[in-house]
Amino acid sequence: MQRDKLWHSLSAIGLKGKLLKVIKGMYDNVTACVRTKDGKTYSFMCNIGLKQGCLASPKLFSLFINELVKYLHNYITVEQEEFNYSQVMTRYVPLCLPMTWL
């Protein structure tokens, strides 16, 4: 998930001010490493996605997906004649998945 899209979704549902700043602050300078059979890798920056194991992550993901569903529902309702599966896959799914997953 691209975090700027998450911030936009949270703002769209009325989450603003200090609470939004606190949530954004939780995602400043996020690093991770990978555990392998030989030990852990060096830490690297994570600029996309939500924190694994964070108690807020499922709720943030749910809020984002709810806004995405509303957006798609409006798009389908307004432009039914133009709607097709490939448009959704190419236009909207990349907003929430890293490009390496597509």
Contacts in CASP RR format, 6 or more apart in sequence:
PFRMAT RR
TARGET T0000
AUTHOR 0000-0000-0000
METHOD contacts of the structure
MODEL  1
MQRDKLWHSLSAIGLKGKLLKVIKGMYDNVTACVRTKDGKTYSFMCNIGL
KQGCLASPKLFSLFINELVKYLHNYITVEQEEFNYSQVMTRYVPLCLPMT
WL
1 48 0 8 1.000
1 49 0 8 1.000
1 50 0 8 1.000
1 61 0 8 1.000
1 64 0 8 1.000
1 95 0 8 1.000
1 96 0 8 1.000
1 97 0 8 1.000
2 48 0 8 1.000
2 49 0 8 1.000
2 95 0 8 1.000
2 96 0 8 1.000
3 27 0 8 1.000
3 47 0 8 1.000
3 48 0 8 1.000
3 49 0 8 1.000
5 64 0 8 1.000
5 95 0 8 1.000
5 96 0 8 1.000
6 50 0 8 1.000
6 60 0 8 1.000
6 64 0 8 1.000
7 20 0 8 1.000
7 24 0 8 1.000
9 63 0 8 1.000
9 64 0 8 1.000
9 67 0 8 1.000
9 68 0 8 1.000
10 20 0 8 1.000
10 23 0 8 1.000
10 60 0 8 1.000
10 63 0 8 1.000
10 64 0 8 1.000
11 20 0 8 1.000
12 67 0 8 1.000
13 63 0 8 1.000
13 66 0 8 1.000
13 67 0 8 1.000
15 23 0 8 1.000
23 56 0 8 1.000
23 60 0 8 1.000
26 51 0 8 1.000
26 54 0 8 1.000
26 56 0 8 1.000
27 51 0 8 1.000
29 45 0 8 1.000
30 45 0 8 1.000
30 46 0 8 1.000
30 47 0 8 1.000
30 51 0 8 1.000
31 43 0 8 1.000
31 44 0 8 1.000
31 45 0 8 1.000
31 46 0 8 1.000
32 43 0 8 1.000
32 44 0 8 1.000
32 46 0 8 1.000
33 40 0 8 1.000
33 41 0 8 1.000
33 42 0 8 1.000
33 43 0 8 1.000
33 44 0 8 1.000
34 40 0 8 1.000
34 41 0 8 1.000
48 98 0 8 1.000
49 98 0 8 1.000
50 57 0 8 1.000
50 60 0 8 1.000
50 61 0 8 1.000
51 57 0 8 1.000
64 96 0 8 1.000
65 96 0 8 1.000
68 92 0 8 1.000
68 95 0 8 1.000
68 96 0 8 1.000
71 92 0 8 1.000
72 88 0 8 1.000
72 92 0 8 1.000
75 83 0 8 1.000
76 83 0 8 1.000
89 102 0 8 1.000
93 102 0 8 1.000
94 102 0 8 1.000
END
